[in-house]
């Protein structure tokens, strides 16, 4: 038997060392060397093990892409509509999905519910490295799942997990979590970068060769990213993040990477005593129930993936006792607010240089598009002047540095969503004004400049 060749690679610069040492000699960073196993390259063989059909990855020769046969990725609906939306239409055969989120937010609950909903349509195996099978079974009974099709395995060694998976031949495999797995080829502790990378690589190869759908649960760091090497997110086919406030029962599942669907897709769930429940109309939970018009509040239509959402933007402007007034944002980008306030002063004639400005997006959602520019400025002016916007008014639009109101994508879909929820007035960019289509009783006011939009409030 040939001796294993071990090297130590710096996780910062990628420099390779023959032995472990506290400091990388190339970049000078401490405690960044991770152990890896150097495997000799295998000779090309016609009997190479492969689970692919059609043009295999190991086929030699250059082919014109017009001559390569294409095929549709077969999908299986999980039975949870919000999860299927985020995945792009269901689970794809042979795909690897990484799910991350804060502890206790509901990752294990959702995936156990998914296996229960799949049932006999897609036989599943739940591999747990953090809980006992008794705890998993108790959760399944509490959730009211049909326990017959559910199978579990309490194991952390990747070699033994793959042996059991080859015998059981599941079509869906859930691993909770990837940071608890270890391989016999490495001596590093479970959860280290080398262990996470090697175990994930073996599971990915297993998924591609057998066509098994694998879902990995990943821990997150204090910064909110998935723990482990960055290459982990490059190896998988989809990366999903569970988001939500600890004091709220609502949970948001967001796709940050998806090779088989749209990114930034959003799924909304509500935590209950029977597990996670789907929220088919999330716009209702992101709108506050005011008894009447309220100053400092503006309703906008944002777009997450393929779904338009009605979101309330709240602003509070108050005289600051500090030399440098505070600018606090929740759900929006900090630097963009400074730019918008400068545009408001230069092209709107309204200054808030001596005022504290607090901005909040209701519901804990994070808006990452420029359609929130105009709602933010109108909410700021509404709070400053104590003049509420008219009831049932929706606003969206991008504000340029010269004070122009720029159109945003999918304007008609946003207007249709507003009309569906009973809004009667919309302030939109001129480029998003509908040419022929009518949206019920919705009155559309098109504006070209920031001054025109401010007149609608004043």
Residue, then its C-alpha position, 0 to 999 in steps of 0.5 A: x500500500x502506498x503511503x499517503x502524501x499529506x500537505x498543508x495549504x494556507x487558507x488565505x493565499x493558497x501556499x503549500x507547505x510540507x509540514x505544519x507551522x504556525x505562520x504561513x511563510x508566504x503571506x505571514x498570517x498565523x494559524x491558517x494552514x489546513x491539512x489536505x491529502x495529495x491524491x495521485x492522478x488516475x490514468x484515463x480508462x474506458x472503464x471509468x466509473x460514471x453515472x452520467x448519460x450522454x456526453x460524459x465529463x471524461x470523454x476526450x475531444x473537442x465538440x461544438x456546442x451546437x452538436x452536444x445533445x441537451x436534456x431537461x433536468x428532471x425535477x421532483x416537487x417537494x410538496x412545500x410550495x415555498x421551498x419549490x419556488x426557492x429551488x426553482x421548481x423542485x429538487x433536481x436529480x443529482x443536485x447538491x443544495x447547501x442550507x445555512x442559517x442561525x441556530x434554531x431558526x428551523x433548518x432541520x425542521x424544514x428538511x424533515x418536513x420535506x422528507x415527510x412530504x416527499x414520502x414514497x415518491x422520493x425515498x429519503x434518508x436523514x443523516x444526523x451528526x448532532x442529534x440522536x435518532x430518538x430526538x429526530x423521531x420525536x420531532x417528526x411525531x411532534x410535527x405530525x409527519x407520516x413516519x413510515x417512509x422516514x429513515x434515519x442514520x446517526x453517523x459522522x464518518x463520511x465513509x460509513x455514511x456512503x456505505x450505508x447510502x449505497x446499500x439503502x439507495x435513497x433518492x434524497x439525502x439530508x446531512x445535518x450538518x456538514x461541519x460534524x462530518x469527518x473522513x478517515x483520510x485526514x487527522x484534522x478535527x471535524x469542522x476544520x476547513x480540510x474536513x469540510x472540503x473533503x467530506x463535501x467533495x465526496x458527497x458531491x461525487x456521490x450525488x453526481x454518480x448516483x443521481x441522489x439529491x443531497x441537501x447539506x445543512x451548514x453552520x453560520x459564523x458570527x458574521x452571518x456567512x456559512x462556516x468553512x472554506x469558501x470553496x464549499x459554496x462553489x462546489x454545491x449547485x444551490x446555496x439557500x439562507x434561512x433568515x429571520x429575527x429571533x423574536x418573530x415567528x416569520x422566516x425567510x428562505x432566500x436563494x443566493x446561488x442556484x444553477x437550476x433557477x433564479x437567484x434571490x428567490x424568496x420563500x416565506x414561512x411562519x413557525x408554529x407548534x406544528x413546524x414551518x407553515x407556508x405563507x402564500x401571501x407574504x405582502x400582508x405580513x410586511x405591511x403594518x396595520x395602521x388605523x389611518x394615514x401615518x407620517x413617515x410611512x411609505x409603501x413600496x413594491x419590491x421584487x425578490x426573484x420572480x415575486x413582487x412584494x409590498x413592503x412598508x418603509x418607515x422613517x423617523x426624522x428628529x432634531x439631533x443633539x449631536x455634532x454628527x447626526x446619526x444615520x441608522x438603517x435596517x434593511x437598506x444600504x447605509x451608503x445609499x442613504x447618504x447619497x439620497x439625502x444629498x440629492x434631496x437637499x440639492x434637487x429638492x431644497x430640503x436639508x436634514x444635515x442637523x437631523x437624526x434619520x432612522x429608516x426601517x423596512x417592516x418585517x425584517x426583509x432586506x431590500x437590495x434594489x434601487x426601487x426603494x430610493x423614491x419611497x425612502x425620500x418620501x418617507x423622510x420628507x413625510x416624517x420631517x414635515x409631519x405630513x402623511x402620504x395619502x391612504x392606499x398610495x404605493x411608490x417605487x422608483x430609482x433616484x439619480x444624482x441629477x434629481x431624475x426619477x429612473x424607471x425600474x424593471x418589471x413596472x407593470x407587474x409591480x402595479x398589478x400587485x398593488x392593484x390586487x391588494x386594493x391600492x388606489x394611487x401609485x407614484x411611479x417613474x415616467x418610464x414605468x407608466x403603463x401605455x395601454x393596460x389598466x389596473x382596475x381603479x389604480x390611478x398612476x401618477x408618473x413623475x420625471x423629477x424629484x421635485x415633481x414627486x415631492x409636490x405630490x406630498x406637499 
